[in-house]
Amino acid sequence: MKSKSQMISDSTARIDKLIKKGAKIANPGAVEIGPEVEIDRLSGDGVVIYAGCKIYGEDTLILPGAKLGYEAPVTVDDCQVGPDVELKGGYFNRSVFLDNVKCGLGAQVREATILEEQASIAHTVALKHTILLPFVTLGSLINFCDCLMAGGTSRKDHSEVGSSYIHFNFTPNQDKATASLIGDVPRGVMLNQRPIFLGGQGGLVGPCRLGFGLTVAAGTIIRKDEPRPDRLIFGGAGKGGNVPYQPGNFRIGRKIIINNITYIANLIALKHWYQKVRGLFVAQRFPEALLKGLDAKVSLAVSERINRLEAVCLSKAEAGWFELKEFLQDPLSNPGDAKTMDTFLESVHQGIAACGKDYIRVIQGLEPADSAGGTRWLQGIVDHILAQARRMMPGLSGKSYPS
């Protein structure tokens, strides 16, 4: 085992190597780089690391222009940090941050979180198993774990969550089969949907599904699905009451099962998107290592949701669960309609030929008919998974569950 002085010496050597690659580290003695970190995966081009930062993890990747710790010390642990990302202060673990993501101080961003291009969070935000598609913006003092959110077309036209918002992801029955889908993957990845606004001082009780174009007034707690687009939801606290209750004595609702399977199906569609579409954009600013990070985080998210749903199903001995679990654990077994997929991918190839490997420009430059075709391909994956789930668990289509 190395002595403390040897470990400090090794860290100093790694920092010196990073500085020689061009990274700006004004106070090298106040920065720590773990022995497992591969320096070749850390860019020096335009990278700035402020005092107090710590970098750990053999899978950590830091690309050009990244800035760590401007507002407070940052710990990066097994994360893939894309170009021009700013992690201003906090703890970041087993997550991916794509081009131009911004995270304010006090962040706690934990495993299986993905922030896609130009997504941002302000100060003191907690995320875990959270996926924000491009442009999505979260305010301050937010707990938003176990969610996927999409919507918006630019940084000026983006889905947003107001400050002091919470996604309620833990029940009195001590389960977390509560992931919420805000927007969806098949339409959301096309970057052409109306934004969703969740007003501050509010909350969302998972598992819930919300449609694009929704506006939720500040102070509102959402407890029901609202898949219809372009709605205004407003209201205060829930109705008062005081009745006998014992956690665990409940009938599992159809909504809980279906919403969880729908969420998993959307994750599987996103996995296909990453492999088939994102893979076409591998380039200097989006290297293969970043793509692998995305794929790994989605796989983690799928496994988490299956495990959480299993805990609920086993507690009530739900028929057909094990068959469904095996089906869900092979996410690439259903690639969707091959002809529809190939037609869409050809349109993406044409976009790349015309615009280069600028992901947002290419996807937003697709003809409406091509975008619609891509949505049909991905929605076909989601629909097939739901249909198989209803076949394997007959109660989802019958009267075994309350609605």
Secondary structure as the mmCIF struct_conf table of DSSP 4:
data_model
#
loop_
_struct_conf.conf_type_id
_struct_conf.id
_struct_conf.beg_label_comp_id
_struct_conf.beg_label_asym_id
_struct_conf.beg_label_seq_id
_struct_conf.end_label_comp_id
_struct_conf.end_label_asym_id
_struct_conf.end_label_seq_id
HELX_RH_AL_P HELX_RH_AL_P1 LYS A 4 LYS A 20
TURN_TY1_P TURN_TY1_P1 LYS A 21 GLY A 22
STRN STRN1 LYS A 24 LYS A 24
BEND BEND1 ALA A 26 ALA A 26
HELX_RH_3T_P HELX_RH_3T_P1 PRO A 28 ALA A 30
STRN STRN2 GLU A 32 ILE A 33
TURN_TY1_P TURN_TY1_P2 PRO A 35 GLU A 36
HELX_RH_3T_P HELX_RH_3T_P2 ILE A 39 ARG A 41
STRN STRN3 LEU A 42 LEU A 42
TURN_TY1_P TURN_TY1_P3 ASP A 45 GLY A 46
STRN STRN4 VAL A 48 ILE A 49
TURN_TY1_P TURN_TY1_P4 ALA A 51 GLY A 52
STRN STRN5 LYS A 54 TYR A 56
TURN_TY1_P TURN_TY1_P5 GLU A 58 ASP A 59
STRN STRN6 LEU A 61 ILE A 62
TURN_TY1_P TURN_TY1_P6 PRO A 64 GLY A 65
STRN STRN7 LYS A 67 LEU A 68
BEND BEND2 TYR A 70 ALA A 72
STRN STRN8 VAL A 74 ASP A 77
BEND BEND3 ASP A 78 ASP A 78
STRN STRN9 GLN A 80 VAL A 81
TURN_TY1_P TURN_TY1_P7 PRO A 83 ASP A 84
STRN STRN10 GLU A 86 LEU A 87
BEND BEND4 GLY A 89 GLY A 89
STRN STRN11 GLY A 90 ASN A 93
BEND BEND5 ARG A 94 ARG A 94
STRN STRN12 SER A 95 PHE A 97
TURN_TY1_P TURN_TY1_P8 ASP A 99 ASN A 100
STRN STRN13 LYS A 102 CYS A 103
TURN_TY1_P TURN_TY1_P9 LEU A 105 GLY A 106
STRN STRN14 ALA A 107 VAL A 109
TURN_TY1_P TURN_TY1_P10 GLU A 111 ALA A 112
STRN STRN15 THR A 113 LEU A 115
TURN_TY1_P TURN_TY1_P11 GLU A 117 GLN A 118
STRN STRN16 SER A 120 ILE A 121
BEND BEND6 HIS A 123 THR A 124
STRN STRN17 VAL A 125 LEU A 127
BEND BEND7 LYS A 128 HIS A 129
STRN STRN18 THR A 130 LEU A 132
TURN_TY1_P TURN_TY1_P12 PRO A 134 PHE A 135
STRN STRN19 THR A 137 LEU A 138
BEND BEND8 SER A 140 LEU A 141
STRN STRN20 ILE A 142 ASN A 143
BEND BEND9 ASP A 146 ASP A 146
STRN STRN21 CYS A 147 MET A 149
STRN STRN22 GLY A 152 SER A 154
TURN_TY1_P TURN_TY1_P13 ARG A 155 LYS A 156
STRN STRN23 ASP A 157 HIS A 158
STRN STRN24 GLU A 160 VAL A 161
BEND BEND10 SER A 163 SER A 164
STRN STRN25 ILE A 166 PHE A 168
TURN_TY1_P TURN_TY1_P14 PRO A 172 ASN A 173
BEND BEND11 GLN A 174 GLN A 174
STRN STRN26 SER A 180 ILE A 182
BEND BEND12 GLY A 183 GLY A 183
HELX_RH_AL_P HELX_RH_AL_P2 VAL A 185 GLY A 188
TURN_TY1_P TURN_TY1_P15 VAL A 189 LEU A 191
STRN STRN27 GLN A 193 GLN A 193
HELX_LH_PP_P HELX_LH_PP_P1 ARG A 194 PRO A 195
STRN STRN28 PHE A 197 LEU A 198
BEND BEND13 GLY A 200 GLN A 201
STRN STRN29 GLY A 203 VAL A 205
BEND BEND14 GLY A 206 PRO A 207
STRN STRN30 ARG A 209 LEU A 210
TURN_TY1_P TURN_TY1_P16 PHE A 212 GLY A 213
STRN STRN31 THR A 215 VAL A 216
TURN_TY1_P TURN_TY1_P17 ALA A 218 GLY A 219
HELX_LH_PP_P HELX_LH_PP_P2 THR A 220 THR A 220
STRN STRN32 ILE A 221 ILE A 222
BEND BEND15 LYS A 224 LYS A 224
STRN STRN33 GLU A 226 GLU A 226
BEND BEND16 ARG A 228 ASP A 230
STRN STRN34 LEU A 232 ILE A 233
BEND BEND17 ALA A 237 ALA A 237
HELX_LH_PP_P HELX_LH_PP_P3 GLY A 238 GLY A 240
TURN_TY1_P TURN_TY1_P18 PRO A 247 GLY A 248
HELX_LH_PP_P HELX_LH_PP_P4 ARG A 251 GLY A 253
HELX_RH_AL_P HELX_RH_AL_P3 ARG A 254 LYS A 276
TURN_TY1_P TURN_TY1_P19 VAL A 277 VAL A 277
HELX_RH_3T_P HELX_RH_3T_P3 ARG A 278 PHE A 281
STRN STRN35 ALA A 283 ALA A 283
TURN_TY1_P TURN_TY1_P20 GLN A 284 ARG A 285
STRN STRN36 PHE A 286 PHE A 286
HELX_RH_AL_P HELX_RH_AL_P4 GLU A 288 SER A 315
TURN_TY1_P TURN_TY1_P21 LYS A 316 ALA A 317
TURN_TY1_P TURN_TY1_P22 ALA A 319 GLY A 320
HELX_RH_AL_P HELX_RH_AL_P5 TRP A 321 LEU A 328
TURN_TY1_P TURN_TY1_P23 GLN A 329 GLN A 329
HELX_RH_3T_P HELX_RH_3T_P4 PRO A 331 SER A 333
HELX_RH_AL_P HELX_RH_AL_P6 ALA A 338 CYS A 355
BEND BEND18 LYS A 357 LYS A 357
HELX_RH_AL_P HELX_RH_AL_P7 TYR A 359 GLN A 364
TURN_TY1_P TURN_TY1_P24 GLY A 365 GLY A 365
BEND BEND19 LEU A 366 LEU A 366
HELX_RH_AL_P HELX_RH_AL_P8 PRO A 368 MET A 392
BEND BEND20 MET A 393 MET A 393
HELX_RH_3T_P HELX_RH_3T_P5 PRO A 394 LEU A 396
TURN_TY1_P TURN_TY1_P25 SER A 397 SER A 397
BEND BEND21 GLY A 398 TYR A 401
#
